[in-house]
Each structure stands twice: as structure tokens, then as C-alpha cells.
Amino acid sequence: MESLDPQTLAALAALGPVALWLLAVGFFSPLVIAVIQQSRWSPRKQSIVAFLFYVVVAAVTAYLSGIFNTAGLIVALLVIFVTAGNSYKLLWKPTGVAPAIQAATPIGSNQGKHEA
């Protein structure tokens, strides 16, 4: 495995703990959303729920990090949204992890729902 060069390490360190936390939150958010979402929902409704989740998580993270102002909230939302979208499309969905979580959880599946 190739190690990171000093410039990359310096760039990561310069991001600071808040930015690194936002990246981590965004990376793992699709797994939490997979628990919340229901497979029978339309893609539009799933997207709206995911976006609202990102807004709430960004607001809480910005507040706890001491950057709760308009600029801080927008930056937090964008970092989480872009990171979550990429991690879902490039890792969680292709590997089947997010769909498996969605199918296995009572909230995300149709378990317990009586079809008329």
C-alpha cells in the first residue's frame, strides 16, 4: 500500500477537525439513511428524506462545532451532501451494503406492513 506524501498529509491536517468530522459524517450518512428510508417510497420521496437528513445533521454538526452561522451551515451542508452522495454511489450502493441495510431493517423494509 502506498503511503501518503507529506503534501497530502499537510493538506489533511490543514482541514482541521471540523472538516474531517464533516467528511466522516457524510461518508457514513448513507448507512443511517438506509435504516430510515422505505423501499416502497418513490425516488423523489427518498431524495427529499435524504436531503432533510443532511440538513439536520449539518445543522447539528455546525452547532456543536461552533460554526453555526449562515456560512458555516452552508459549508457543512455542502461537505456532508457531496461526501454522502459520493460514498453512496461509489461504495455503499455497488457493494450492496446500503440496500441490504434498507431491506433488513423494519423501518426500511415492508416488514409488518399489510398490503390491501
C-alpha positions in Angstrom: 0.0 0.0 0.0 1.3 3.4 -0.9 1.7 5.9 1.9 0.5 9.5 1.7 3.1 12.0 0.6 3.9 14.9 3.0 1.9 17.5 1.0 -1.2 15.3 1.2 -0.8 14.8 4.9 -0.3 18.6 5.4 -3.4 19.3 3.4 -5.4 16.9 5.5 -4.1 18.4 8.7 -4.9 21.9 7.5 -8.5 20.9 7.1 -8.8 20.7 10.8 -11.0 18.5 13.0 -14.3 20.1 11.9 -13.8 19.4 8.2 -12.6 15.9 8.9 -15.6 15.3 11.1 -17.9 16.6 8.3 -16.3 14.2 5.9 -16.7 11.3 8.2 -20.4 12.2 8.9 -21.0 12.4 5.2 -19.2 9.2 4.5 -21.4 7.2 7.0 -24.7 9.1 6.5 -26.0 6.8 3.7 -25.9 3.9 6.1 -28.2 5.8 8.6 -30.4 6.9 5.7 -30.7 3.2 4.6 -32.3 2.5 8.0 -34.8 5.4 7.7 -35.9 5.0 4.1 -38.5 2.6 2.9 -38.1 0.7 -0.3 -41.6 1.3 -1.4 -41.1 5.1 -1.4 -40.7 6.9 -4.7 -37.2 8.0 -5.6 -38.4 11.6 -5.1 -39.5 11.0 -1.6 -36.3 9.1 -0.8 -34.2 12.0 -2.1 -36.2 14.5 -0.1 -35.8 12.4 3.1 -32.1 12.1 2.5 -31.7 15.8 1.9 -33.6 16.7 5.0 -31.4 14.3 7.0 -28.3 16.1 5.6 -29.7 19.5 6.6 -30.4 18.3 10.2 -27.0 16.6 10.5 -25.2 19.6 9.1 -27.0 22.0 11.4 -26.3 19.8 14.5 -22.7 19.4 13.4 -22.3 23.1 12.8 -23.8 24.0 16.1 -21.7 21.5 18.1 -18.5 22.7 16.2 -19.1 26.3 16.9 -19.7 27.3 13.3 -23.4 27.8 13.5 -23.9 30.7 11.2 -25.1 31.0 7.6 -21.7 30.4 6.0 -20.8 27.6 8.4 -24.1 25.9 7.8 -23.8 26.1 4.1 -20.3 24.7 4.1 -21.3 21.9 6.5 -24.2 21.0 4.3 -22.2 21.0 1.1 -19.4 18.9 2.5 -21.8 16.4 4.0 -24.0 16.3 0.9 -21.2 15.8 -1.6 -19.3 13.3 0.6 -22.5 11.3 1.3 -23.5 11.3 -2.4 -20.1 10.0 -3.5 -19.8 7.4 -0.8 -23.2 6.1 -1.6 -22.7 5.9 -5.4 -19.1 4.7 -5.2 -19.1 2.3 -2.2 -22.3 1.6 -0.3 -24.7 1.0 -3.2 -22.3 -1.0 -5.5 -21.2 -3.3 -2.6 -24.9 -3.8 -1.7 -24.3 -2.6 1.9 -26.9 0.2 1.9 -29.6 -1.8 0.1 -29.0 -4.7 2.5 -29.5 -2.5 5.5 -32.6 -1.0 4.0 -34.1 -4.4 3.3 -33.1 -5.8 6.8 -34.5 -3.0 9.0 -38.1 -3.0 9.9 -38.3 0.8 9.2 -36.7 0.5 5.8 -38.5 -2.7 4.6 -42.1 -3.6 4.1 -42.0 -5.9 7.2 -45.1 -5.6 9.3 -47.0 -3.7 6.5 -50.2 -5.3 5.5 -50.9 -5.0 1.8 -54.5 -4.3 0.9 
